Every structure is written in structure tokens, then in C-alpha cells.
Amino acid sequence: MTALEASAEAIDRFIDALWIEDGLSANTLAAYRRDLTLYAQWLAATEQRALNDSRAADLQAHGVARHAQTRAT
């Protein structure tokens, strides 16, 4: 199983748990899924790791990478 496949399974379990336990709206769940999927894709491409193997430094690097091209307005 690839890192991306493992991450997709983890995301599915997380979203299911949020829906069952917290009853979040479909839009909120979709936003969580989108953000986690983007992070999982970045993590698999740059670090060859799945979400379950993610580190704090990975989250920081992802934030820097996502906002490297943005400017303050």
C-alpha cells in the first residue's frame, strides 16, 4: 500500500468518526477532507510518508510551501 493510499484510508476513518460523533455538516466534512487530502498528497510527494507518519515539522513545512507564493494585502 502506498503512502497516499494509507492516507486516504485514514482520512476516510477520520471523516466517518467526525460525522458519527459530532454530526458536522456536509460542507464542513468536505472542507476537512479537501484540506487533509491536499496535505496527504504533499506529504506523499515530498516526504514519501503517510498521514499517520506525519511530524510537526512536516506540518510547518507544508504551511510554508502553501503560502510561499502568496503576498500580504
Distance bins in CASP14 RR format, pairs under 12 A and 6 or more apart:
PFRMAT RR
TARGET T0000
AUTHOR 0000-0000-0000
RMODE 2
METHOD distances of the structure
MODEL  1
1 7 0 0 0 0 1 0 0 0 0 0 0
1 8 0 0 0 0 1 0 0 0 0 0 0
1 9 0 0 0 0 1 0 0 0 0 0 0
1 10 0 0 0 0 0 1 0 0 0 0 0
1 44 0 0 0 0 0 1 0 0 0 0 0
1 50 0 0 0 0 1 0 0 0 0 0 0
1 52 0 0 0 0 0 1 0 0 0 0 0
2 8 0 0 0 0 1 0 0 0 0 0 0
2 9 0 0 0 0 0 1 0 0 0 0 0
2 40 0 0 0 0 0 1 0 0 0 0 0
2 41 0 0 0 0 0 1 0 0 0 0 0
2 43 0 0 0 0 0 1 0 0 0 0 0
2 44 1 0 0 1 0 0 0 0 0 0 0
2 45 0 0 0 0 0 1 0 0 0 0 0
2 48 0 0 0 0 1 0 0 0 0 0 0
2 49 0 0 0 0 0 1 0 0 0 0 0
2 50 0 0 0 0 1 0 0 0 0 0 0
3 9 0 0 0 0 0 1 0 0 0 0 0
3 10 0 0 0 0 0 1 0 0 0 0 0
3 39 0 0 0 0 0 1 0 0 0 0 0
3 40 1 0 0 1 0 0 0 0 0 0 0
3 41 0 0 0 0 1 0 0 0 0 0 0
3 42 0 0 0 0 0 1 0 0 0 0 0
3 43 1 0 0 1 0 0 0 0 0 0 0
3 44 1 0 1 0 0 0 0 0 0 0 0
3 45 0 0 0 0 1 0 0 0 0 0 0
3 46 0 0 0 0 0 1 0 0 0 0 0
3 47 0 0 0 0 1 0 0 0 0 0 0
3 48 1 0 1 0 0 0 0 0 0 0 0
3 49 1 0 1 0 0 0 0 0 0 0 0
3 50 1 0 1 0 0 0 0 0 0 0 0
3 51 0 0 0 0 1 0 0 0 0 0 0
3 52 0 0 0 0 1 0 0 0 0 0 0
3 53 1 0 0 1 0 0 0 0 0 0 0
3 54 0 0 0 0 0 1 0 0 0 0 0
3 58 0 0 0 0 0 1 0 0 0 0 0
4 10 0 0 0 0 0 1 0 0 0 0 0
4 11 0 0 0 0 0 1 0 0 0 0 0
4 36 0 0 0 0 0 1 0 0 0 0 0
4 37 0 0 0 0 1 0 0 0 0 0 0
4 38 0 0 0 0 0 1 0 0 0 0 0
4 39 0 0 0 0 0 1 0 0 0 0 0
4 40 1 0 0 1 0 0 0 0 0 0 0
4 41 1 0 0 1 0 0 0 0 0 0 0
4 42 0 0 0 0 0 1 0 0 0 0 0
4 43 0 0 0 0 1 0 0 0 0 0 0
4 44 1 0 1 0 0 0 0 0 0 0 0
4 45 0 0 0 0 1 0 0 0 0 0 0
4 47 0 0 0 0 0 1 0 0 0 0 0
4 48 0 0 0 0 1 0 0 0 0 0 0
4 49 0 0 0 0 0 1 0 0 0 0 0
4 50 1 0 0 1 0 0 0 0 0 0 0
4 51 0 0 0 0 1 0 0 0 0 0 0
5 11 0 0 0 0 0 1 0 0 0 0 0
5 12 0 0 0 0 0 1 0 0 0 0 0
5 40 0 0 0 0 1 0 0 0 0 0 0
5 41 0 0 0 0 0 1 0 0 0 0 0
5 44 0 0 0 0 1 0 0 0 0 0 0
5 50 0 0 0 0 1 0 0 0 0 0 0
5 51 0 0 0 0 0 1 0 0 0 0 0
5 52 0 0 0 0 0 1 0 0 0 0 0
6 12 0 0 0 0 0 1 0 0 0 0 0
6 13 0 0 0 0 0 1 0 0 0 0 0
6 40 0 0 0 0 1 0 0 0 0 0 0
6 43 0 0 0 0 0 1 0 0 0 0 0
6 44 0 0 0 0 1 0 0 0 0 0 0
6 48 0 0 0 0 0 1 0 0 0 0 0
6 49 0 0 0 0 1 0 0 0 0 0 0
6 50 1 1 0 0 0 0 0 0 0 0 0
6 51 1 0 0 1 0 0 0 0 0 0 0
6 52 1 0 0 1 0 0 0 0 0 0 0
6 53 0 0 0 0 1 0 0 0 0 0 0
6 54 0 0 0 0 0 1 0 0 0 0 0
7 13 0 0 0 0 0 1 0 0 0 0 0
7 14 0 0 0 0 0 1 0 0 0 0 0
7 33 0 0 0 0 0 1 0 0 0 0 0
7 36 1 0 0 1 0 0 0 0 0 0 0
7 37 1 0 0 1 0 0 0 0 0 0 0
7 38 0 0 0 0 0 1 0 0 0 0 0
7 39 0 0 0 0 1 0 0 0 0 0 0
7 40 1 1 0 0 0 0 0 0 0 0 0
7 41 0 0 0 0 1 0 0 0 0 0 0
7 42 0 0 0 0 0 1 0 0 0 0 0
7 43 1 0 0 1 0 0 0 0 0 0 0
7 44 1 0 0 1 0 0 0 0 0 0 0
7 45 0 0 0 0 0 1 0 0 0 0 0
7 47 0 0 0 0 0 1 0 0 0 0 0
7 48 0 0 0 0 0 1 0 0 0 0 0
7 49 0 0 0 0 1 0 0 0 0 0 0
7 50 1 0 1 0 0 0 0 0 0 0 0
7 51 1 0 1 0 0 0 0 0 0 0 0
7 52 1 0 0 1 0 0 0 0 0 0 0
7 53 0 0 0 0 1 0 0 0 0 0 0
7 54 0 0 0 0 1 0 0 0 0 0 0
7 58 0 0 0 0 0 1 0 0 0 0 0
8 14 0 0 0 0 0 1 0 0 0 0 0
8 15 0 0 0 0 0 1 0 0 0 0 0
8 33 0 0 0 0 1 0 0 0 0 0 0
8 36 0 0 0 0 1 0 0 0 0 0 0
8 37 1 0 0 1 0 0 0 0 0 0 0
8 40 1 0 0 1 0 0 0 0 0 0 0
8 41 0 0 0 0 1 0 0 0 0 0 0
8 44 0 0 0 0 1 0 0 0 0 0 0
8 50 0 0 0 0 1 0 0 0 0 0 0
8 51 0 0 0 0 1 0 0 0 0 0 0
8 52 0 0 0 0 0 1 0 0 0 0 0
9 15 0 0 0 0 0 1 0 0 0 0 0
9 16 0 0 0 0 0 1 0 0 0 0 0
9 36 0 0 0 0 0 1 0 0 0 0 0
9 40 0 0 0 0 0 1 0 0 0 0 0
9 50 0 0 0 0 1 0 0 0 0 0 0
9 51 0 0 0 0 1 0 0 0 0 0 0
9 52 0 0 0 0 1 0 0 0 0 0 0
10 16 0 0 0 0 0 1 0 0 0 0 0
10 17 0 0 0 0 0 1 0 0 0 0 0
10 33 0 0 0 0 0 1 0 0 0 0 0
10 36 0 0 0 0 1 0 0 0 0 0 0
10 37 0 0 0 0 0 1 0 0 0 0 0
10 39 0 0 0 0 0 1 0 0 0 0 0
10 40 0 0 0 0 1 0 0 0 0 0 0
10 43 0 0 0 0 0 1 0 0 0 0 0
10 44 0 0 0 0 0 1 0 0 0 0 0
10 49 0 0 0 0 0 1 0 0 0 0 0
10 50 1 0 0 1 0 0 0 0 0 0 0
10 51 1 0 1 0 0 0 0 0 0 0 0
10 52 1 0 1 0 0 0 0 0 0 0 0
10 53 0 0 0 0 0 1 0 0 0 0 0
10 54 0 0 0 0 1 0 0 0 0 0 0
11 17 0 0 0 0 0 1 0 0 0 0 0
11 18 0 0 0 0 0 1 0 0 0 0 0
11 29 0 0 0 0 0 1 0 0 0 0 0
11 30 0 0 0 0 0 1 0 0 0 0 0
11 32 0 0 0 0 1 0 0 0 0 0 0
11 33 1 0 0 1 0 0 0 0 0 0 0
11 34 0 0 0 0 1 0 0 0 0 0 0
11 35 0 0 0 0 1 0 0 0 0 0 0
11 36 1 0 1 0 0 0 0 0 0 0 0
11 37 1 0 0 1 0 0 0 0 0 0 0
11 38 0 0 0 0 0 1 0 0 0 0 0
11 39 0 0 0 0 1 0 0 0 0 0 0
11 40 1 0 0 1 0 0 0 0 0 0 0
11 41 0 0 0 0 0 1 0 0 0 0 0
11 43 0 0 0 0 0 1 0 0 0 0 0
11 50 0 0 0 0 0 1 0 0 0 0 0
11 51 1 0 0 1 0 0 0 0 0 0 0
11 52 0 0 0 0 0 1 0 0 0 0 0
12 18 0 0 0 0 0 1 0 0 0 0 0
12 19 0 0 0 0 0 1 0 0 0 0 0
12 29 0 0 0 0 0 1 0 0 0 0 0
12 32 0 0 0 0 0 1 0 0 0 0 0
12 33 0 0 0 0 1 0 0 0 0 0 0
12 36 0 0 0 0 0 1 0 0 0 0 0
12 37 0 0 0 0 0 1 0 0 0 0 0
12 40 0 0 0 0 0 1 0 0 0 0 0
12 51 0 0 0 0 0 1 0 0 0 0 0
13 19 0 0 0 0 0 1 0 0 0 0 0
13 20 0 0 0 0 0 1 0 0 0 0 0
13 21 0 0 0 0 0 1 0 0 0 0 0
13 33 0 0 0 0 0 1 0 0 0 0 0
13 36 0 0 0 0 0 1 0 0 0 0 0
13 51 0 0 0 0 0 1 0 0 0 0 0
13 52 0 0 0 0 0 1 0 0 0 0 0
14 20 0 0 0 0 0 1 0 0 0 0 0
14 21 0 0 0 0 0 1 0 0 0 0 0
14 22 0 0 0 0 0 1 0 0 0 0 0
14 24 0 0 0 0 0 1 0 0 0 0 0
14 29 0 0 0 0 1 0 0 0 0 0 0
14 32 1 0 0 1 0 0 0 0 0 0 0
14 33 0 0 0 0 1 0 0 0 0 0 0
14 35 0 0 0 0 0 1 0 0 0 0 0
14 36 1 0 0 1 0 0 0 0 0 0 0
14 37 0 0 0 0 0 1 0 0 0 0 0
14 40 0 0 0 0 0 1 0 0 0 0 0
14 51 0 0 0 0 1 0 0 0 0 0 0
14 52 0 0 0 0 0 1 0 0 0 0 0
15 21 0 0 0 0 0 1 0 0 0 0 0
15 22 0 0 0 0 0 1 0 0 0 0 0
15 23 0 0 0 0 0 1 0 0 0 0 0
15 24 0 0 0 0 1 0 0 0 0 0 0
15 26 0 0 0 0 0 1 0 0 0 0 0
15 28 0 0 0 0 1 0 0 0 0 0 0
15 29 1 0 1 0 0 0 0 0 0 0 0
15 30 0 0 0 0 1 0 0 0 0 0 0
15 31 0 0 0 0 0 1 0 0 0 0 0
15 32 1 0 0 1 0 0 0 0 0 0 0
15 33 1 0 1 0 0 0 0 0 0 0 0
15 34 0 0 0 0 0 1 0 0 0 0 0
15 35 0 0 0 0 0 1 0 0 0 0 0
15 36 0 0 0 0 1 0 0 0 0 0 0
15 37 0 0 0 0 0 1 0 0 0 0 0
16 22 0 0 0 0 0 1 0 0 0 0 0
16 23 0 0 0 0 0 1 0 0 0 0 0
16 24 0 0 0 0 0 1 0 0 0 0 0
16 29 0 0 0 0 1 0 0 0 0 0 0
16 32 0 0 0 0 0 1 0 0 0 0 0
16 33 0 0 0 0 0 1 0 0 0 0 0
17 23 0 0 0 0 0 1 0 0 0 0 0
17 24 0 0 0 0 0 1 0 0 0 0 0
17 29 0 0 0 0 0 1 0 0 0 0 0
17 32 0 0 0 0 0 1 0 0 0 0 0
18 24 1 0 1 0 0 0 0 0 0 0 0
18 25 0 0 0 0 0 1 0 0 0 0 0
18 26 0 0 0 0 0 1 0 0 0 0 0
18 28 0 0 0 0 1 0 0 0 0 0 0
18 29 1 0 0 1 0 0 0 0 0 0 0
18 30 0 0 0 0 0 1 0 0 0 0 0
18 31 0 0 0 0 0 1 0 0 0 0 0
18 32 1 0 0 1 0 0 0 0 0 0 0
18 33 0 0 0 0 1 0 0 0 0 0 0
18 36 0 0 0 0 0 1 0 0 0 0 0
19 25 0 0 0 0 1 0 0 0 0 0 0
19 26 0 0 0 0 1 0 0 0 0 0 0
19 28 0 0 0 0 1 0 0 0 0 0 0
19 29 1 0 1 0 0 0 0 0 0 0 0
19 30 0 0 0 0 0 1 0 0 0 0 0
19 32 0 0 0 0 0 1 0 0 0 0 0
19 33 0 0 0 0 0 1 0 0 0 0 0
20 29 0 0 0 0 0 1 0 0 0 0 0
21 29 0 0 0 0 0 1 0 0 0 0 0
22 28 0 0 0 0 1 0 0 0 0 0 0
22 29 0 0 0 0 1 0 0 0 0 0 0
22 32 0 0 0 0 0 1 0 0 0 0 0
23 29 0 0 0 0 1 0 0 0 0 0 0
24 30 0 0 0 0 1 0 0 0 0 0 0
24 31 0 0 0 0 1 0 0 0 0 0 0
24 32 1 0 0 1 0 0 0 0 0 0 0
24 33 0 0 0 0 0 1 0 0 0 0 0
25 31 0 0 0 0 1 0 0 0 0 0 0
25 32 0 0 0 0 0 1 0 0 0 0 0
26 32 0 0 0 0 0 1 0 0 0 0 0
26 33 0 0 0 0 0 1 0 0 0 0 0
27 33 0 0 0 0 0 1 0 0 0 0 0
27 34 0 0 0 0 0 1 0 0 0 0 0
28 34 0 0 0 0 0 1 0 0 0 0 0
28 35 0 0 0 0 0 1 0 0 0 0 0
29 35 0 0 0 0 0 1 0 0 0 0 0
29 36 0 0 0 0 0 1 0 0 0 0 0
30 36 0 0 0 0 0 1 0 0 0 0 0
30 37 0 0 0 0 0 1 0 0 0 0 0
31 37 0 0 0 0 0 1 0 0 0 0 0
31 38 0 0 0 0 0 1 0 0 0 0 0
32 38 0 0 0 0 0 1 0 0 0 0 0
32 39 0 0 0 0 0 1 0 0 0 0 0
33 39 0 0 0 0 0 1 0 0 0 0 0
33 40 0 0 0 0 0 1 0 0 0 0 0
34 40 0 0 0 0 0 1 0 0 0 0 0
34 41 0 0 0 0 0 1 0 0 0 0 0
35 41 0 0 0 0 0 1 0 0 0 0 0
35 42 0 0 0 0 0 1 0 0 0 0 0
35 51 0 0 0 0 0 1 0 0 0 0 0
35 59 0 0 0 0 0 1 0 0 0 0 0
35 62 0 0 0 0 0 1 0 0 0 0 0
35 63 0 0 0 0 0 1 0 0 0 0 0
35 66 0 0 0 0 0 1 0 0 0 0 0
36 42 0 0 0 0 0 1 0 0 0 0 0
36 43 0 0 0 0 0 1 0 0 0 0 0
36 50 0 0 0 0 0 1 0 0 0 0 0
36 51 1 0 0 1 0 0 0 0 0 0 0
36 52 0 0 0 0 0 1 0 0 0 0 0
36 54 0 0 0 0 0 1 0 0 0 0 0
36 59 0 0 0 0 0 1 0 0 0 0 0
36 62 0 0 0 0 0 1 0 0 0 0 0
37 43 0 0 0 0 0 1 0 0 0 0 0
37 44 0 0 0 0 0 1 0 0 0 0 0
37 51 0 0 0 0 1 0 0 0 0 0 0
38 44 0 0 0 0 0 1 0 0 0 0 0
38 45 0 0 0 0 0 1 0 0 0 0 0
38 51 0 0 0 0 0 1 0 0 0 0 0
38 62 0 0 0 0 1 0 0 0 0 0 0
38 63 0 0 0 0 0 1 0 0 0 0 0
38 65 0 0 0 0 0 1 0 0 0 0 0
38 66 0 0 0 0 1 0 0 0 0 0 0
39 45 0 0 0 0 0 1 0 0 0 0 0
39 46 0 0 0 0 0 1 0 0 0 0 0
39 47 0 0 0 0 0 1 0 0 0 0 0
39 49 0 0 0 0 0 1 0 0 0 0 0
39 50 0 0 0 0 0 1 0 0 0 0 0
39 51 1 0 0 1 0 0 0 0 0 0 0
39 54 1 0 0 1 0 0 0 0 0 0 0
39 58 0 0 0 0 1 0 0 0 0 0 0
39 59 1 0 0 1 0 0 0 0 0 0 0
39 60 0 0 0 0 0 1 0 0 0 0 0
39 61 0 0 0 0 0 1 0 0 0 0 0
39 62 1 0 1 0 0 0 0 0 0 0 0
39 63 0 0 0 0 1 0 0 0 0 0 0
39 65 0 0 0 0 0 1 0 0 0 0 0
39 66 0 0 0 0 1 0 0 0 0 0 0
40 46 0 0 0 0 0 1 0 0 0 0 0
40 47 0 0 0 0 0 1 0 0 0 0 0
40 48 0 0 0 0 0 1 0 0 0 0 0
40 49 0 0 0 0 1 0 0 0 0 0 0
40 50 1 0 0 1 0 0 0 0 0 0 0
40 51 1 0 1 0 0 0 0 0 0 0 0
40 52 0 0 0 0 0 1 0 0 0 0 0
40 53 0 0 0 0 0 1 0 0 0 0 0
40 54 0 0 0 0 1 0 0 0 0 0 0
40 58 0 0 0 0 0 1 0 0 0 0 0
40 59 0 0 0 0 0 1 0 0 0 0 0
40 62 0 0 0 0 0 1 0 0 0 0 0
41 47 0 0 0 0 0 1 0 0 0 0 0
41 49 0 0 0 0 0 1 0 0 0 0 0
41 50 0 0 0 0 0 1 0 0 0 0 0
41 51 0 0 0 0 0 1 0 0 0 0 0
41 62 0 0 0 0 0 1 0 0 0 0 0
41 65 0 0 0 0 0 1 0 0 0 0 0
41 66 0 0 0 0 0 1 0 0 0 0 0
42 48 0 0 0 0 0 1 0 0 0 0 0
42 49 0 0 0 0 0 1 0 0 0 0 0
42 51 0 0 0 0 0 1 0 0 0 0 0
42 54 0 0 0 0 0 1 0 0 0 0 0
42 58 0 0 0 0 1 0 0 0 0 0 0
42 59 0 0 0 0 0 1 0 0 0 0 0
42 61 0 0 0 0 1 0 0 0 0 0 0
42 62 1 0 1 0 0 0 0 0 0 0 0
42 63 0 0 0 0 1 0 0 0 0 0 0
42 64 0 0 0 0 0 1 0 0 0 0 0
42 65 1 0 0 1 0 0 0 0 0 0 0
42 66 0 0 0 0 1 0 0 0 0 0 0
43 49 1 0 1 0 0 0 0 0 0 0 0
43 50 1 0 0 1 0 0 0 0 0 0 0
43 51 1 0 0 1 0 0 0 0 0 0 0
43 52 0 0 0 0 0 1 0 0 0 0 0
43 53 0 0 0 0 1 0 0 0 0 0 0
43 54 1 0 0 1 0 0 0 0 0 0 0
43 55 0 0 0 0 1 0 0 0 0 0 0
43 57 0 0 0 0 0 1 0 0 0 0 0
43 58 1 0 1 0 0 0 0 0 0 0 0
43 59 0 0 0 0 1 0 0 0 0 0 0
43 61 0 0 0 0 1 0 0 0 0 0 0
43 62 1 0 0 1 0 0 0 0 0 0 0
43 63 0 0 0 0 0 1 0 0 0 0 0
43 65 0 0 0 0 0 1 0 0 0 0 0
44 50 1 0 0 1 0 0 0 0 0 0 0
44 51 0 0 0 0 1 0 0 0 0 0 0
44 52 0 0 0 0 0 1 0 0 0 0 0
44 53 0 0 0 0 0 1 0 0 0 0 0
44 54 0 0 0 0 0 1 0 0 0 0 0
44 58 0 0 0 0 0 1 0 0 0 0 0
44 62 0 0 0 0 0 1 0 0 0 0 0
45 58 0 0 0 0 0 1 0 0 0 0 0
45 62 0 0 0 0 0 1 0 0 0 0 0
45 65 0 0 0 0 0 1 0 0 0 0 0
46 54 0 0 0 0 0 1 0 0 0 0 0
46 57 0 0 0 0 0 1 0 0 0 0 0
46 58 0 0 0 0 1 0 0 0 0 0 0
46 61 1 0 0 1 0 0 0 0 0 0 0
46 62 0 0 0 0 1 0 0 0 0 0 0
46 63 0 0 0 0 0 1 0 0 0 0 0
46 64 0 0 0 0 0 1 0 0 0 0 0
46 65 1 0 0 1 0 0 0 0 0 0 0
46 66 0 0 0 0 0 1 0 0 0 0 0
47 53 0 0 0 0 1 0 0 0 0 0 0
47 54 0 0 0 0 1 0 0 0 0 0 0
47 55 0 0 0 0 1 0 0 0 0 0 0
47 57 0 0 0 0 1 0 0 0 0 0 0
47 58 1 0 0 1 0 0 0 0 0 0 0
47 59 0 0 0 0 0 1 0 0 0 0 0
47 61 0 0 0 0 1 0 0 0 0 0 0
47 62 0 0 0 0 1 0 0 0 0 0 0
47 65 0 0 0 0 0 1 0 0 0 0 0
48 54 0 0 0 0 0 1 0 0 0 0 0
48 58 0 0 0 0 0 1 0 0 0 0 0
49 55 0 0 0 0 1 0 0 0 0 0 0
49 57 0 0 0 0 0 1 0 0 0 0 0
49 58 1 0 0 1 0 0 0 0 0 0 0
49 59 0 0 0 0 0 1 0 0 0 0 0
49 61 0 0 0 0 0 1 0 0 0 0 0
49 62 0 0 0 0 0 1 0 0 0 0 0
50 58 0 0 0 0 0 1 0 0 0 0 0
51 58 0 0 0 0 1 0 0 0 0 0 0
51 59 0 0 0 0 0 1 0 0 0 0 0
51 62 0 0 0 0 0 1 0 0 0 0 0
52 58 0 0 0 0 0 1 0 0 0 0 0
54 60 0 0 0 0 0 1 0 0 0 0 0
54 61 0 0 0 0 0 1 0 0 0 0 0
54 62 0 0 0 0 1 0 0 0 0 0 0
55 61 0 0 0 0 1 0 0 0 0 0 0
55 62 0 0 0 0 0 1 0 0 0 0 0
56 62 0 0 0 0 0 1 0 0 0 0 0
56 63 0 0 0 0 0 1 0 0 0 0 0
57 63 0 0 0 0 0 1 0 0 0 0 0
57 64 0 0 0 0 0 1 0 0 0 0 0
58 64 0 0 0 0 0 1 0 0 0 0 0
58 65 0 0 0 0 0 1 0 0 0 0 0
59 65 0 0 0 0 0 1 0 0 0 0 0
59 66 0 0 0 0 0 1 0 0 0 0 0
60 66 0 0 0 0 0 1 0 0 0 0 0
60 67 0 0 0 0 0 1 0 0 0 0 0
61 67 0 0 0 0 0 1 0 0 0 0 0
61 68 0 0 0 0 0 1 0 0 0 0 0
62 68 0 0 0 0 0 1 0 0 0 0 0
63 69 0 0 0 0 0 1 0 0 0 0 0
63 70 0 0 0 0 0 1 0 0 0 0 0
64 70 0 0 0 0 0 1 0 0 0 0 0
END
